[in-house]
Amino acid sequence: MELIKILNSHAFAQWIAEALAIFFLLGGFVALAVGLGLFFRTQKTLRLFDSMNRWVSMRRTTRPLEMPRDTRPAVLRHRRLIAAVFILGGAFALYGLIAQFDMKAVIYVYRLDFFKPSFATWVVDSARWILILGNIAAIVIGLALAFSPSAVAQLEAAGSRWYSERQVTRGADDLRTPLDQRVAAYPRYSGLIMMFFGLVLIFTFGFMLAGAR
């Protein structure tokens, strides 16, 4: 409640605007400095760019996360214990959601009274029924795991599919330097363009900050 009031306050909006103005003002100074370097110290600036280019492959870092791991043997080995947890946990949750559920208390605890009563009631009631259906499904899965593990295995085998993000995003993190190559081909023209846009940012957001104060 208090957080929402702060986010909607004029002071917070002004702080965000000033922070963005300072960010773009600093960006203007950086662009101006790079433009000056490209125009007057071309070779040194290009060597600086080359030294800053580093390729970091996310594919190597995330490779262990993409390896498929089969948990079915462990589940079948402890199926009775897992089934008991599913059944008892689902039954306990259903008892709370059906017999001990207090709509007004949930709205108060999660500060949903900030919204209209009809909307808050709809949100809580929808979440409640989603949880009820989920716990019923957990009880059914627990019973099937306890008394018919082969059916659960068949259902899991039919529904299990491995989708590799690495295959979908192959080549997405390759090092590409077409912009660097264009800048290196026309360094002075690129420097003039960066100086122009740097000055535009400096004057625009500098006057904005001066007017705000």
N, C-alpha and C positions, 0 to 999 in steps of 0.2 A: 504494500500500500504506500509506504513512505518512499520506496524506490521509484514507483510510478509517478508520484508527485514531483520528485526531483527531476526525473527524465522529461517531464512535461513542463518544467518551469522555464521562465524566460532566461534566468541566469545560466542554466545548463546549456540552453541553445546558444547563448552568447559565447560561452566558453568553448563550445564545439566550433563555432564560426571563427573565433580568434585562433584556436589551435590549427585549423585548416589553413587560415591565412598565413600563419607563421611557417607552416610546413611548405606551402607553395612559395613563400618568400625565400626560404632557405634553398628550395629547389631552383629558384631563379638565380641565386648567387652561384650555385654549383654549375648551372648551365653556362652562365657568363664566364666563370673561371675556365671551364673546359673549352669554350669557344675561343677565348683568348689564347689558351695553350695551343689549340690546333692552328690558329692563325700565325702566332709569333714564334712558337716553339714546337713546330710540327713533329719532328722526329722524336723528340723526348716524350711528347704526349702520346704518340702512337706506340712507343715502347712501353709506356705505362699501361696503356690499354692491353697490350699483349701479355704483360706480366700479371694482369688482374683476371684474365680469362682462365677459368678452371672448370673442368668438366667433372661433375659429381654424379655418378650413376645411381639412381634410386633402385634400379633392377637388382644390383648386387646386394643392396641393403635389405630389400624386401623379399629376397629369394626364399629364406626360411619360412616366411609367412605364407607363401604360395604352395608349399608342399602339401599334398593331400595326406591326411592321417585318418586311419580307420579305427574308430572307437567301438565298433561292434563286438569284438571279442571281450573287451573289458565290461561292456554292458551286459552281455550274456553271462559272463562269469559271476557278476553280482546282481543278477536280474531280480531276485527276490527282495533284496535290500532296496534297490532302486524302485521297484514296484510299490513297496510299503511306503517309501517316502512320497511317491506320487499320489497314492491313494489317501494316506493320512493327511498330507499337506493340502490336497485338493478338497477333502471333506471339511477340514478345519476352516479353510478359506471360504468355502460355500456357506458354512454355518454363520460366519461373521458377515458375509455379504447379504445373506437373506434374513437371518433372525436378529442380528445385532447392528444392522446398518442404520446410521443416523445421518440423514441428508444435511440437516442444518449444521451439524458438527463438522462435517467434511468441508462444507462451504466456508465455515469460519476458520478452520485450521489452515486451509490453503489460500485464504484471503480472496476468495472468489466473489465476496459480497461487493467488490468494486464494480462488477458487471450488473446488468439487469437481473432480477431474480429469475425470470423465465430462462434466460440464457445460462446462468450459473446452474440451475436445476437440470437443464438439458445436458450440459457438459458432464456433471457428476453422474447422472443417471445413465448416460451412454457409456462412460468409463466403467460403471458398476456392471452393466450387462456384458460388456466385453470381458471383464474379469470372471464373471459367472460362467460364460461359455468356455473360456480358457481353462478354468478349473474342472469343469465337466469333462473336457477333452483330456486333461491330465489324469483324471480318475479312470477314464476308459482306457487310456494307454497303459496305465499301471495294471489294470485287470488283465489286459491282453498280454502284457509282459510277464505277468505271474502265471497265467494259465494257458497261454497260447503264444509262446515265444517265436514259433515259426512264422505265424501271421505277421508279427511285428517285423521280423527279419525281411519277409517278402515286401512289406509295405515300405520299409526303409530302402531296400534295394531298388524298388521302383521309383522312389522319390529322390534318391541321392544322385546329384549331378555335380560334377566338379567344373567350375568355371574359373579359368585362369585370367586374372587381371593383367598378368605379364604378357600374355599373348594378345590381348585386346589393345594394350598400350605399347606394343613393340615399336620402337623407333621414336616414341614421344619425347624421350629425354636425351636424344642425340644432340651433340653440340652443333649449333648452327650459328654462323657468323656472317650472314649476308650484309647486315647493316654495318658491321665493322669493316667489311671489305669495301663497301661504298664510301664510308668515311675515309678509309685509307687511300682510296682512289682520288677523292676530291676533298682533301683535308681543309684547305682554306675556305672553300665554299661552305663546307659543313660547319666550320668555325663561325663564319658570318651568320649562318642561320641560327646556330645555338646562341650566339651573342644577342641576336635580335629577340628571340623568344625569352632569353634570360632577362633582358631589360624590360620586356613587356610584363613578365611576372613580378619583377622587383617593383616597378612603378605601380602596377595595379594593386598588388596586395600590400605594398608599403603605404600607399594612400589610404587603403581600406583600414589598415591598423591605426594610422594616424587619425582618421576620422572617428574610429570607434572609441578612441581615448579622448 
